[in-house]
Amino acid sequence: MALGEMSGQIFISHRREESQWSAKSLYDRLCRDFDPKQILMDVDSIALDADYIKAIEKTVAGCDLLIALIGNNWLSSKDEQGGRRLDNPEDFVRVEIGTALKRDILVIPVLVDGASMPRSTDLPEDLKSLSRRNALRITDTSFDGDCPRQKNFLANNSITVEI
């Protein structure tokens, strides 16, 4: 997407069961600096009859930035059958991040509460380049101090308020 065509949309990708506090805190912080309509999080806004995967791909494709919240169990999170979620090509988090990476959308990994950056060998093929991104670290005790770096990055990449 050319600089003049930027939508200003920011997508927050997270697993509800492990990064709810950080997703909500980050969402609230971004809403202070941007129009809340620019900040997208969760699948709650997807219509009841919609194909989730297609809806996620379309939404992420329209964003300028995807923030990937990575908690301590992000890599090993299991589905109802006991399989690793990231190994499922239809896992929502994998689809969100994979779509952004495939479309060369800016992706910022945000490591929550001491989580480590996943190694490429631990990721499915479509997510391997995530491991080469510089990450931001946030914790609940230093959240206010952690956020200015992200705000500066957004400003330097011309992600601005669209009113």
C-alpha positions in Angstrom: 0.0 0.0 0.0 1.5 3.3 -1.0 2.0 5.9 1.7 -0.7 8.2 0.3 -3.2 5.2 0.4 -2.7 4.2 4.0 -6.0 3.5 5.8 -4.8 4.1 9.3 -6.3 0.8 10.5 -4.6 -1.1 13.3 -5.4 -4.7 14.0 -4.7 -6.2 17.4 -4.1 -10.0 17.2 -4.2 -11.9 20.4 -5.4 -15.1 22.2 -8.1 -14.2 24.6 -7.2 -16.7 27.2 -3.7 -15.4 27.7 -3.4 -11.8 26.8 -6.8 -10.2 27.6 -5.4 -7.6 30.0 -2.7 -6.5 27.5 -5.1 -6.5 24.5 -7.6 -4.4 26.4 -5.0 -2.0 27.8 -3.3 -1.6 24.4 -6.7 -1.1 22.7 -7.6 1.6 25.3 -4.2 3.3 24.8 -4.5 3.4 21.1 -8.0 4.7 21.3 -6.6 7.8 23.1 -4.3 8.6 20.2 -6.5 7.4 17.2 -10.1 7.3 16.2 -11.5 4.2 17.9 -12.9 3.1 14.5 -9.3 2.7 13.4 -8.5 0.1 16.0 -9.7 -3.4 15.3 -9.7 -6.3 17.8 -11.4 -9.6 18.1 -14.0 -11.3 15.9 -17.0 -9.9 17.7 -17.8 -7.6 14.8 -18.0 -10.4 12.2 -21.5 -11.1 11.1 -23.2 -14.2 12.3 -23.4 -15.8 8.8 -19.9 -14.8 7.7 -17.1 -17.1 6.9 -14.6 -16.3 9.7 -11.5 -17.0 7.7 -12.5 -14.8 4.8 -13.7 -12.0 7.1 -10.4 -12.1 9.0 -8.4 -12.0 5.8 -10.4 -9.1 4.4 -10.2 -7.1 7.6 -6.4 -7.6 8.1 -5.8 -6.9 4.4 -7.3 -3.4 4.9 -5.0 -2.6 7.8 -1.7 -0.7 7.8 -0.4 -2.4 10.9 -1.0 -5.7 12.8 0.1 -5.8 16.4 0.7 -9.5 17.4 0.4 -10.0 21.1 2.5 -13.0 22.2 2.1 -14.4 25.7 4.0 -17.2 27.4 1.6 -19.9 26.0 1.1 -18.4 22.5 3.3 -20.9 20.9 2.1 -24.0 22.8 -1.7 -23.1 23.1 -3.8 -26.2 22.5 -7.2 -26.6 20.8 -10.1 -28.7 22.1 -8.5 -31.9 20.6 -5.1 -31.3 22.2 -3.3 -30.2 19.0 -1.2 -27.1 18.9 -3.4 -24.3 17.6 -0.7 -22.7 15.4 -0.4 -26.0 13.5 -4.0 -25.5 12.3 -4.1 -23.5 9.1 -7.5 -22.1 10.1 -6.4 -21.0 13.6 -7.6 -17.4 13.8 -4.3 -16.0 15.2 -2.3 -17.8 12.5 -4.7 -16.5 9.8 -4.4 -12.9 11.1 -0.6 -12.8 11.3 -0.1 -14.9 8.2 -2.3 -12.6 6.1 -0.4 -9.5 7.3 3.0 -11.1 6.6 1.9 -12.3 3.1 0.6 -8.8 2.2 3.7 -7.0 3.6 1.6 -5.2 6.2 3.6 -3.8 9.1 3.7 -6.4 11.9 4.9 -5.6 15.4 5.3 -8.6 17.8 4.5 -7.5 21.3 5.9 -9.8 24.0 3.6 -9.9 27.0 4.7 -10.6 30.6 8.1 -11.9 29.8 7.2 -14.1 26.8 10.1 -14.9 24.5 10.1 -14.3 20.7 9.3 -17.6 19.0 12.1 -19.2 16.9 11.4 -19.7 13.2 11.8 -23.5 13.7 8.9 -23.4 16.1 6.5 -21.6 13.6 4.5 -22.9 10.6 6.0 -21.9 7.3 3.6 -18.9 6.7 4.7 -17.4 10.1 8.4 -18.0 10.0 9.3 -14.4 9.1 7.6 -13.2 12.3 10.6 -14.4 14.2 12.8 -11.9 12.4 10.8 -8.9 13.5 12.0 -6.6 16.3 9.5 -6.9 19.2 8.2 -4.6 21.9 8.0 -6.0 25.4 5.2 -5.0 27.8 4.2 -6.0 31.3 1.4 -4.9 33.5 3.8 -3.2 35.9 5.6 -1.1 33.2 2.8 -0.7 30.6 2.8 3.1 30.7 6.6 3.2 30.1 6.5 0.5 27.4 3.9 2.3 25.1 5.8 5.4 24.0 8.1 3.4 21.8 5.2 2.0 19.9 3.5 5.4 19.6 6.8 6.8 18.1 6.9 3.9 15.6 3.4 4.6 14.5 4.1 8.2 14.0 7.3 7.5 12.1 5.4 5.2 9.7 2.7 7.7 8.9 -0.1 5.8 10.6 -2.3 8.7 11.6 -5.8 9.5 12.6 -8.4 9.4 9.8 -11.3 11.7 10.6 
